[in-house]
Amino acid sequence: MPSYIDSHCHVHDSEFYPDNREEVYDQSRQAGVTMLCVGTDVRSSRQAVEFARSHEGCYAIVGIHPHEAKDNNTAEIRELLEEEKARTDAGEDRAIVGIGEIGLDYFYEHSPPLSQRRMLREQLQLAVEFALPVSFHIREAFVDFWPIFDEFPDIKGVMHSFTDTRANLKQAMKRGLLVGINGISTFTKDESQQTMFRDLPLQHILLETDAPFLTPKPFRGKMNVPAYVAVIAEHQAALKGITKEEVARVTTANAQELFGI
């Protein structure tokens, strides 16, 4: 059975998995999945760290989602990162491997764009200071995102759940960013997206589920779980005419290199 890395899930979050976190975790580990548990605010970031420290095969990515920019403070994310540094300096294994999911989302605008841009800059500065890669959430905001990103030339990261244009894909790849492919690739009816998913070189891809969201076919209508990352791998393999083992091998290596795991 191939081993996979789900580079973006929320299995740690009790808001999404109030009574079945352990069941979903066990199912996913039995399927050979390592999980990167991604925070969206201070509360869920703390939960991600706690979950990663108490569950083998899990790591935390901490940060404030653009939706939550108006109600959270990066000072508390800094505290988490400083606590992590103190623990690793004392010889403990790493729990935090990235900053995220952070970015800009002008589709919903749950937080004012000005707050989103301020929060993005502050968190990119944290990524620089603590030498961590970034998981980006960008929706209908690339015109503002690229100039901000370019203020931080040493940043590495992944474009989480990328479904945007080939032009923005080209901009991402030019900057060395990887691309997160999830269940959308299995059910989108947009032929241009399917062509993009097919043509995207495997060396630039990370697999992700975004569980509990974006459940892939044939499990639509059910809660998503990290174990379903294998379904996304199978779809990529079918699009590219290669084996799912090759997809698992390359995308796992990509994630290991980016996040240092």
N, C-alpha and C positions, 0 to 999 in steps of 0.2 A: 504494500500500500504506500503510495507517495506521501511525503510530508509536505505540508503547506504552511505558509504564514499568512494569516488574515491580518493585513496591515492596517485595518481600520474597523473596529467594532466597539459596541457599548455594552458588552455582556456584564461588565462590572456594575452597571448603574441600576440601583434598586428602583428607580422610577420606571424603568423599562422592563425589568425582570424582578418584580416584587417578591415572587415566591418560588422561582424556578432557576435562579442563577446557577446553583450547584449542578442541577440536572443538565442544563445547557452546557456548562463548562465540561462536565464529564463526557457528554456526548461528543463534544468537539475535540477533546483530547484523544478519545478513542478513535476518532477519525484522522488523527495525526496532525492536528492543527495547533500551531503556536499563535497566540492572540496578542495583538497590540490594542490595549484598552484606552480609548481616546476620550479625554474630558471635553466638556462643552462649557463649563463654568467652574467656579471655585469648588462647589460641593462635589460635583461629579469628578473633578480632577483629584480631589482628596480620596474619593472612593476608588478611583483607578489605581492610585498608589497603594492603598491598603489591599486591594484585590491582588495586585501584582505581587506584593510581598508575601501573600499567604497562599498563592496558587502557582504551582509549577507550570512553566510554559506560558506565562503571561508577563507582559511588560506594560508600562504606563506611558501615555503621552498626555501632557497637561497643558491646559490653556483655556482661553475664553472665546467662544464662538461669536461671530459678528452679531448674531441675534441678541446676545446677552451683554453687549458692550456697555449699555447704559446702566446696568445693574450690578456690575462686577468691577473688581479693582485688581490691577496687575501686581500690586504690592503683595497680595496674598499668594499669587502664583510664584513670585520671587521667594517668598517664605518656604513654599514647598520645595523649590529648587535648592535653596540653601540647606534645608533639612536633609535633602537627598545627598548633597555634597558632603555634609558632615558624616553621614552614615557610610558612604562609600570610602571616605578618607579613613574611617575607623575599620575598614576591611569588609564591610558588608557588600553583597552582590548589588549590582545596579537594578533599580526598579524603573526609573524614569529614563526613557531613551529618545524623547522628542518633545517638541512644543506643538500643540494643536488641540482641536482644530481651530485655526485662526484664519482671518481673512476679511472679505467684504461681501455683503449680500444686499444688493439693491433691488432684488425681486420682491422681497417681503418688507424690508426696511423696518424690522422690529426695533432696531436702534437707529438713531439719526446717522446719516453717512459721516458726518464730522466725528462723532464718537467712535464709529467703526474705524476710521482712518487713524485716529489717535491711538486706539487700542492696538491696531495692527503694528504700528511703528514701535510702540512700547514692547510688544511681545517679540518682534523681530530683534530688538535690542537685547532682550533676554536670551534669545537663541544664540546671538553672537557671544554674549558674556559667558554663557555656560556651554558653548560649543556643541549645540544640539541641532539636529535637522528639524524640519517643519512639515506638518501636515496642513495643507492649505484648503480652505473652503472659499471658492470664488464663484459668485453667480451674478451675471449681468453687471459686472463691475471691473472688467479687465482694463478699461480705459484709465481708471484710477489706480488699479493694482500694479501694473507694470512699472510706472515711475517710482512708486514706493518700494517695490521689490528691488529695483536697481540702486536704491540708496544703501543697500546692504549686500555688497558684491560677494561676500563669502558664504552666503546662505545656501544650503542644500535642502532639498525637500521633495515632496510629492504633491501633485495636484489631485486631491481627493475627489472621487466621483466625477471625473472629467467627462463632459458631454458637449463641450462648446465647439467652436469653429476650428477648421483646419488652420486658419491663420493664427489663432491663439495657441493651438497645439504646437505650431512651428515656433512661436515665441517661447513657449515653455521648454521645448527641446533645445533650442538655441542657448538657453540659460542653464542647461544641464538638469532640469527638473524631471522627475519620473512622473508617471501617470497612473492613477488608481482606477482599475477596472472592476466593476461590481455587477450586481444582478441586472442593472439596466441593460447591460449588453445582451442579456438573454431574452428580454421581452420588448425592447424598443422596436417600433415599426418604422422608424426613421431610417431609410436606406443609406443616407449619407453617414449616419452614425455607425451603422453596421460596417460600412466600407472602411470608415476610419478605424474602428476596432480591429478589423481584419488586417489593415495595412500597417498598424502601429508595431514597430519592431519589439520583439519579446524582451530585448535588453533594456527597454524603457518602461516596462510595465511592472506594477505591483498589483497583486490580487487583494481584494477587500470585499467584505460583505456589507458594511455599515449596519450590521445587525443591531437592533431588531427591524430596521427599515429595508426597503428595496429587495424584498424576497425574490430570488430568481425563479424562473420556470424550472421545473413543473410544480413548484411549491407556492405559487401565488395564492394569496388569501390566508396563508399561515404566517406566524411570527418567524422572522428570519433568525438564523443561528449561525455562528462561525463555521460549523461543520459543512454548511452549504458552499463554502469557498471552493470545494471540489467541483461543484456544478459549474461555477464560473470558469474554472480551469478547463473543464471538458468542452465548454462552449468556445473558449479561445483555441483549443486544440482543433476543433472541427473547422473553425474559420480559417485557420492557418495551415491545415493539412498536416499536422504533426501530432505526436502523442501527448496525452495529458501528463505523462511522466516528465517529458521535456519541459512542458509549461511549468510544472511544479518545481523542477530543478532550477530553471533560470530565474523564475520570479522569487523563489526562496533566496537564492544567492543575491538578487537585487536588494531585497529587504534586509538581509543580513549586513550587506555592505553599507547601505544608507543609515541604518539605525545602530550599527555596531553590536549586533546580537549574535 
